[in-house]
Amino acid sequence: MPTVEERITAVEGKIDAIADLKAMLGEWRVDMNRQFSEVRTDMDRRFSEVNRRVETLDQRMERHFMWMVGIQFSVLIAIIVALLRLSPR
């Protein structure tokens, strides 16, 4: 049977191990927070790039839409003029 001093030494060793574990968990938590911050920054940067590209595509689509509407309107006017010329007076 271990003596009282041996038991106390064993308990102190376990307490030291627990204290070391708490310190390791604290360091781990700080490291994880830093990594999450880096990931968040990277995601924000990439979403900004995506938003810029979407804005560029929106501008292109708007320009193409205006071209299409202009062409259709011109064709409509041309058809109306052609029909007016063919109609008997």
KOLPA-573499 format. One record per residue: residue number from 1; residue in one letter; x, y, z of N, C-alpha, C in turn. Coordinates in Angstrom, 2 decimals, always signed. Example, Ala and Ser with C-alpha at 12.3 -4.5 7.8 and 13.67 -1.06 7.14 Angstrom:
2
+-----+------+---------+---------+---------+---------+---------+---------+---------+---------+---------+
|  nr | rest |    n.px |    n.py |    n.pz |   ca.px |   ca.py |   ca.pz |    c.px |    c.py |    c.pz |
+-----+------+---------+---------+---------+---------+---------+---------+---------+---------+---------+
|   1 |    A |  +13.19 |   -5.69 |   +7.80 |  +12.30 |   -4.50 |   +7.80 |  +13.20 |   -3.30 |   +7.80 |
|   2 |    S |  +12.85 |   -2.25 |   +7.08 |  +13.67 |   -1.06 |   +7.14 |  +12.90 |   +0.03 |   +7.87 |
+-----+------+---------+---------+---------+---------+---------+---------+---------+---------+---------+
***
This chain:
89
+-----+------+---------+---------+---------+---------+---------+---------+---------+---------+---------+
|  nr | rest |    n.px |    n.py |    n.pz |   ca.px |   ca.py |   ca.pz |    c.px |    c.py |    c.pz |
+-----+------+---------+---------+---------+---------+---------+---------+---------+---------+---------+
|   1 |    M |   +0.85 |   -1.17 |   +0.00 |   +0.00 |   +0.00 |   +0.00 |   +0.90 |   +1.24 |   +0.00 |
|   2 |    P |   +0.60 |   +2.22 |   -0.93 |   +1.43 |   +3.41 |   -1.01 |   +1.26 |   +4.27 |   +0.24 |
|   3 |    T |   +2.32 |   +4.95 |   +0.53 |   +2.28 |   +5.82 |   +1.70 |   +1.51 |   +7.09 |   +1.36 |
|   4 |    V |   +1.24 |   +7.88 |   +2.38 |   +0.50 |   +9.13 |   +2.20 |   +1.28 |  +10.08 |   +1.31 |
|   5 |    E |   +2.58 |  +10.15 |   +1.49 |   +3.41 |  +11.03 |   +0.67 |   +3.39 |  +10.60 |   -0.81 |
|   6 |    E |   +3.40 |   +9.32 |   -1.05 |   +3.33 |   +8.82 |   -2.43 |   +1.99 |   +9.17 |   -3.06 |
|   7 |    R |   +0.92 |   +9.06 |   -2.26 |   -0.41 |   +9.41 |   -2.77 |   -0.48 |  +10.90 |   -3.09 |
|   8 |    I |   +0.06 |  +11.72 |   -2.18 |   +0.05 |  +13.16 |   -2.40 |   +0.85 |  +13.50 |   -3.65 |
|   9 |    T |   +1.99 |  +12.87 |   -3.83 |   +2.81 |  +13.10 |   -5.01 |   +2.06 |  +12.71 |   -6.28 |
|  10 |    A |   +1.34 |  +11.61 |   -6.25 |   +0.55 |  +11.17 |   -7.40 |   -0.56 |  +12.17 |   -7.71 |
|  11 |    V |   -1.23 |  +12.65 |   -6.67 |   -2.32 |  +13.62 |   -6.87 |   -1.74 |  +14.93 |   -7.42 |
|  12 |    E |   -0.60 |  +15.37 |   -6.88 |   +0.03 |  +16.60 |   -7.39 |   +0.42 |  +16.44 |   -8.86 |
|  13 |    G |   +0.90 |  +15.27 |   -9.23 |   +1.24 |  +15.01 |  -10.63 |   +0.01 |  +15.12 |  -11.53 |
|  14 |    K |   -1.11 |  +14.57 |  -11.04 |   -2.35 |  +14.65 |  -11.82 |   -2.84 |  +16.09 |  -11.93 |
|  15 |    I |   -2.70 |  +16.85 |  -10.83 |   -3.12 |  +18.26 |  -10.86 |   -2.24 |  +19.05 |  -11.83 |
|  16 |    D |   -0.94 |  +18.77 |  -11.83 |   -0.04 |  +19.43 |  -12.78 |   -0.42 |  +19.09 |  -14.22 |
|  17 |    A |   -0.77 |  +17.82 |  -14.44 |   -1.18 |  +17.40 |  -15.79 |   -2.46 |  +18.14 |  -16.22 |
|  18 |    I |   -3.38 |  +18.30 |  -15.27 |   -4.63 |  +19.01 |  -15.58 |   -4.33 |  +20.48 |  -15.88 |
|  19 |    A |   -3.44 |  +21.09 |  -15.11 |   -3.06 |  +22.49 |  -15.35 |   -2.40 |  +22.63 |  -16.73 |
|  20 |    D |   -1.55 |  +21.67 |  -17.08 |   -0.92 |  +21.70 |  -18.40 |   -1.97 |  +21.56 |  -19.50 |
|  21 |    L |   -2.94 |  +20.70 |  -19.26 |   -4.02 |  +20.50 |  -20.24 |   -4.83 |  +21.79 |  -20.41 |
|  22 |    K |   -5.11 |  +22.48 |  -19.29 |   -5.86 |  +23.74 |  -19.37 |   -5.07 |  +24.77 |  -20.19 |
|  23 |    A |   -3.77 |  +24.82 |  -19.98 |   -2.94 |  +25.75 |  -20.74 |   -2.94 |  +25.39 |  -22.22 |
|  24 |    M |   -2.86 |  +24.10 |  -22.52 |   -2.88 |  +23.66 |  -23.91 |   -4.21 |  +24.00 |  -24.57 |
|  25 |    L |   -5.31 |  +23.82 |  -23.83 |   -6.63 |  +24.16 |  -24.38 |   -6.75 |  +25.66 |  -24.63 |
|  26 |    G |   -6.18 |  +26.46 |  -23.75 |   -6.20 |  +27.91 |  -23.95 |   -5.43 |  +28.30 |  -25.20 |
|  27 |    E |   -4.27 |  +27.71 |  -25.39 |   -3.49 |  +27.99 |  -26.60 |   -4.23 |  +27.52 |  -27.85 |
|  28 |    W |   -4.85 |  +26.36 |  -27.73 |   -5.61 |  +25.81 |  -28.86 |   -6.77 |  +26.74 |  -29.23 |
|  29 |    R |   -7.45 |  +27.26 |  -28.21 |   -8.58 |  +28.16 |  -28.46 |   -8.11 |  +29.44 |  -29.15 |
|  30 |    V |   -7.01 |  +30.01 |  -28.70 |   -6.46 |  +31.21 |  -29.32 |   -6.09 |  +30.93 |  -30.78 |
|  31 |    D |   -5.47 |  +29.78 |  -31.01 |   -5.07 |  +29.41 |  -32.37 |   -6.30 |  +29.22 |  -33.26 |
|  32 |    M |   -7.33 |  +28.59 |  -32.74 |   -8.56 |  +28.38 |  -33.53 |   -9.23 |  +29.71 |  -33.85 |
|  33 |    N |   -9.28 |  +30.63 |  -32.89 |   -9.86 |  +31.95 |  -33.14 |   -9.09 |  +32.68 |  -34.23 |
|  34 |    R |   -7.76 |  +32.57 |  -34.20 |   -6.94 |  +33.21 |  -35.22 |   -7.23 |  +32.61 |  -36.58 |
|  35 |    Q |   -7.33 |  +31.29 |  -36.64 |   -7.60 |  +30.63 |  -37.92 |   -8.99 |  +30.98 |  -38.46 |
|  36 |    F |   -9.98 |  +31.03 |  -37.57 |  -11.33 |  +31.42 |  -38.01 |  -11.32 |  +32.86 |  -38.53 |
|  37 |    S |  -10.56 |  +33.72 |  -37.89 |  -10.46 |  +35.10 |  -38.34 |   -9.84 |  +35.16 |  -39.73 |
|  38 |    E |   -8.81 |  +34.36 |  -39.97 |   -8.17 |  +34.32 |  -41.28 |   -9.13 |  +33.80 |  -42.34 |
|  39 |    V |   -9.89 |  +32.77 |  -42.00 |  -10.86 |  +32.20 |  -42.95 |  -11.94 |  +33.24 |  -43.26 |
|  40 |    R |  -12.41 |  +33.94 |  -42.23 |  -13.44 |  +34.96 |  -42.44 |  -12.92 |  +36.07 |  -43.36 |
|  41 |    T |  -11.69 |  +36.49 |  -43.14 |  -11.09 |  +37.52 |  -43.99 |  -10.97 |  +37.04 |  -45.43 |
|  42 |    D |  -10.54 |  +35.80 |  -45.60 |  -10.41 |  +35.24 |  -46.95 |  -11.77 |  +35.14 |  -47.63 |
|  43 |    M |  -12.79 |  +34.71 |  -46.89 |  -14.13 |  +34.61 |  -47.47 |  -14.66 |  +35.98 |  -47.86 |
|  44 |    D |  -14.44 |  +36.99 |  -47.01 |  -14.89 |  +38.34 |  -47.34 |  -14.22 |  +38.84 |  -48.62 |
|  45 |    R |  -12.92 |  +38.56 |  -48.77 |  -12.20 |  +38.99 |  -49.96 |  -12.77 |  +38.30 |  -51.21 |
|  46 |    R |  -13.02 |  +37.01 |  -51.09 |  -13.54 |  +36.27 |  -52.26 |  -14.96 |  +36.71 |  -52.61 |
|  47 |    F |  -15.79 |  +36.95 |  -51.59 |  -17.15 |  +37.42 |  -51.88 |  -17.11 |  +38.80 |  -52.53 |
|  48 |    S |  -16.15 |  +39.63 |  -52.15 |  -16.01 |  +40.94 |  -52.79 |  -15.66 |  +40.76 |  -54.26 |
|  49 |    E |  -14.76 |  +39.82 |  -54.56 |  -14.42 |  +39.55 |  -55.96 |  -15.64 |  +39.06 |  -56.73 |
|  50 |    V |  -16.42 |  +38.17 |  -56.14 |  -17.62 |  +37.65 |  -56.80 |  -18.61 |  +38.78 |  -57.05 |
|  51 |    N |  -18.78 |  +39.66 |  -56.05 |  -19.71 |  +40.79 |  -56.22 |  -19.28 |  +41.70 |  -57.36 |
|  52 |    R |  -17.96 |  +41.93 |  -57.48 |  -17.47 |  +42.76 |  -58.58 |  -17.78 |  +42.11 |  -59.92 |
|  53 |    R |  -17.58 |  +40.80 |  -60.01 |  -17.85 |  +40.11 |  -61.29 |  -19.34 |  +40.13 |  -61.61 |
|  54 |    V |  -20.18 |  +39.98 |  -60.59 |  -21.63 |  +40.01 |  -60.81 |  -22.04 |  +41.39 |  -61.29 |
|  55 |    E |  -21.46 |  +42.44 |  -60.70 |  -21.78 |  +43.79 |  -61.15 |  -21.37 |  +43.99 |  -62.61 |
|  56 |    T |  -20.22 |  +43.47 |  -62.99 |  -19.77 |  +43.58 |  -64.38 |  -20.74 |  +42.85 |  -65.31 |
|  57 |    L |  -21.17 |  +41.66 |  -64.91 |  -22.12 |  +40.91 |  -65.73 |  -23.46 |  +41.63 |  -65.82 |
|  58 |    D |  -23.90 |  +42.23 |  -64.72 |  -25.15 |  +43.00 |  -64.75 |  -25.06 |  +44.15 |  -65.73 |
|  59 |    Q |  -23.93 |  +44.85 |  -65.73 |  -23.77 |  +45.97 |  -66.67 |  -23.80 |  +45.48 |  -68.11 |
|  60 |    R |  -23.13 |  +44.36 |  -68.37 |  -23.12 |  +43.81 |  -69.74 |  -24.52 |  +43.41 |  -70.16 |
|  61 |    M |  -25.24 |  +42.73 |  -69.27 |  -26.59 |  +42.27 |  -69.62 |  -27.51 |  +43.47 |  -69.85 |
|  62 |    E |  -27.35 |  +44.50 |  -69.04 |  -28.18 |  +45.69 |  -69.23 |  -27.89 |  +46.34 |  -70.59 |
|  63 |    R |  -26.61 |  +46.43 |  -70.94 |  -26.23 |  +47.00 |  -72.23 |  -26.78 |  +46.16 |  -73.38 |
|  64 |    H |  -26.65 |  +44.83 |  -73.28 |  -27.18 |  +43.96 |  -74.34 |  -28.70 |  +44.04 |  -74.43 |
|  65 |    F |  -29.36 |  +44.16 |  -73.29 |  -30.81 |  +44.29 |  -73.29 |  -31.22 |  +45.57 |  -74.00 |
|  66 |    M |  -30.52 |  +46.66 |  -73.71 |  -30.84 |  +47.93 |  -74.36 |  -30.62 |  +47.83 |  -75.88 |
|  67 |    W |  -29.57 |  +47.14 |  -76.29 |  -29.33 |  +46.94 |  -77.73 |  -30.49 |  +46.16 |  -78.35 |
|  68 |    M |  -30.90 |  +45.10 |  -77.66 |  -32.00 |  +44.27 |  -78.20 |  -33.28 |  +45.08 |  -78.31 |
|  69 |    V |  -33.59 |  +45.86 |  -77.28 |  -34.81 |  +46.68 |  -77.32 |  -34.72 |  +47.70 |  -78.44 |
|  70 |    G |  -33.55 |  +48.31 |  -78.60 |  -33.37 |  +49.28 |  -79.69 |  -33.55 |  +48.66 |  -81.05 |
|  71 |    I |  -32.99 |  +47.48 |  -81.23 |  -33.12 |  +46.78 |  -82.52 |  -34.58 |  +46.42 |  -82.78 |
|  72 |    Q |  -35.26 |  +45.89 |  -81.77 |  -36.66 |  +45.52 |  -81.94 |  -37.52 |  +46.75 |  -82.25 |
|  73 |    F |  -37.25 |  +47.84 |  -81.56 |  -38.01 |  +49.07 |  -81.82 |  -37.77 |  +49.57 |  -83.24 |
|  74 |    S |  -36.51 |  +49.51 |  -83.68 |  -36.19 |  +49.94 |  -85.05 |  -36.89 |  +49.08 |  -86.08 |
|  75 |    V |  -36.91 |  +47.77 |  -85.85 |  -37.59 |  +46.85 |  -86.76 |  -39.09 |  +47.14 |  -86.77 |
|  76 |    L |  -39.66 |  +47.41 |  -85.61 |  -41.09 |  +47.72 |  -85.53 |  -41.40 |  +48.98 |  -86.32 |
|  77 |    I |  -40.59 |  +50.01 |  -86.16 |  -40.80 |  +51.26 |  -86.91 |  -40.67 |  +50.98 |  -88.42 |
|  78 |    A |  -39.66 |  +50.18 |  -88.81 |  -39.48 |  +49.86 |  -90.23 |  -40.69 |  +49.12 |  -90.78 |
|  79 |    I |  -41.25 |  +48.20 |  -90.01 |  -42.44 |  +47.45 |  -90.48 |  -43.63 |  +48.38 |  -90.60 |
|  80 |    I |  -43.80 |  +49.28 |  -89.63 |  -44.93 |  +50.22 |  -89.69 |  -44.80 |  +51.13 |  -90.91 |
|  81 |    V |  -43.61 |  +51.62 |  -91.16 |  -43.38 |  +52.49 |  -92.33 |  -43.65 |  +51.70 |  -93.62 |
|  82 |    A |  -43.17 |  +50.45 |  -93.68 |  -43.40 |  +49.63 |  -94.88 |  -44.89 |  +49.38 |  -95.09 |
|  83 |    L |  -45.63 |  +49.12 |  -94.02 |  -47.07 |  +48.89 |  -94.13 |  -47.80 |  +50.16 |  -94.56 |
|  84 |    L |  -47.35 |  +51.31 |  -94.05 |  -47.98 |  +52.59 |  -94.44 |  -47.74 |  +52.88 |  -95.93 |
|  85 |    R |  -46.58 |  +52.53 |  -96.44 |  -46.28 |  +52.76 |  -97.86 |  -47.09 |  +51.83 |  -98.76 |
|  86 |    L |  -47.38 |  +50.63 |  -98.26 |  -48.13 |  +49.68 |  -99.08 |  -49.64 |  +49.92 |  -99.03 |
|  87 |    S |  -50.08 |  +50.61 |  -98.03 |  -51.54 |  +50.80 |  -97.89 |  -52.04 |  +51.78 |  -98.97 |
|  88 |    P |  -53.26 |  +51.52 |  -99.47 |  -53.83 |  +52.42 | -100.49 |  -54.23 |  +53.75 |  -99.83 |
|  89 |    R |  -54.03 |  +54.80 | -100.56 |  -54.34 |  +56.12 | -100.00 |  -55.72 |  +56.55 | -100.34 |
+-----+------+---------+---------+---------+---------+---------+---------+---------+---------+---------+
***
